[in-house]
Amino acid sequence: SAVTPFQSLIPQTSSSCCEDLLTAPDDVWKQKQTLPTVCGSSEYWGSCLTGSWHTAYETCASVGARLCSLEELYFPAKGTGCGYDQEHAWSQSYCNEGGVEGVWTAKVTKKGPEEACESVFSSRSVRCCADDCTGPPSPPPSPPPSPPPSPPTLPQEATTCCEDMLALSDTQWKQADTFSTVCGTSKHWGGCVSGDWYTAYNTCASIGARLCSVEELYYAPKNTGCSANSKYVWSQSPCSEGAVDGFWTAQVSKAPEGEEEVCRSMDSFVASIRCCADDCTVSTSASVLPPPSPLPPYPPPPSPPPPPPPPPAPPPFQS
């Protein structure tokens, strides 16, 4: 069948973004988590409007918005005033049902949604939508490729301090009281990463951190997301057990009572990746108390008194 004039106007697109419309002083625009890429409103220039479908189309266009799809009427446009949840509002969804060719209208009642296919010349409520131009968040970048299997430098050292890591917004660094000189995280580039030992080593190095020792896994990075407490995590503690030469992995969900450690080959096992860094405000050298000052020598005993002088000689005898 031939395209009707109003069909050629579908889909309508918004010329303004949600971030601009949400600050409009006279309109009530809302954006909801149920459909965060779209915002909706029922008030324009401080008024509630009704009219034909063409009136609704032109109204939305005049404020930089567009008509909502039928589905969008139930989320971003819902609860935006004018009592329009209880009245049929225009959408931009074409319909041809029951001998009527037109556009779907919908209202949201306590009993649930009610939809009707109506002629574009009917008079219905005007609700508009617009799009969030910021779009969905970009996926985290892929971790850098694993380095070739060559002997790594151990112990691996962090190039960034805890005080800088803890200020990052897209990761979840924590510093535990039990191991306060070290901080840890399970999130890298805003996501959760797993791989072989070389991937873990390279991942931590790429964000200025290092792999944790197997002892540190039970404190610094514990409870930092990605459900990694219940997964095996790489450490930088080497191991040699049975026929395996590699590094310890640990599952800390029940630590310390039920700690589980397994020696794994560097390139034959995929484990979760947790990284650590050091608190640069704390000296890494062990605190050594200065030796006590030597005691002053004990004074020598006093010299004995000189012996008494001999008695005077008796005078010579005279007859």
Secondary structure, 3 states (H helix, E strand, C coil): CCCCCCHHHCCCCCCCEHHHHCCCCCCCEEECCCCCCEEEECEECCEECEECHHHHHHHHHHCCCEECCCCHHHCCCCCCCCCHHHCCEEEEEEEEECCEEEEEEEEEECCEEEEEEECCCCCEECCEEEECCCCCCCCCCCCCCCCCCCCCCCCCCCCCEHHHHCCCCCCCCEECHHHCCEEEECEECCEECEECHHHHHHHHHHCCCEECCCCHHHCCCCCCCCCHHHCCEEEEEEEEECCEEEEEEEECCCCCCCCEEEEECCCCCCEECCEEEECCCCCCCCCCCCCCCCCCCCCCCCCCCCCCCCCCCCCCCCC
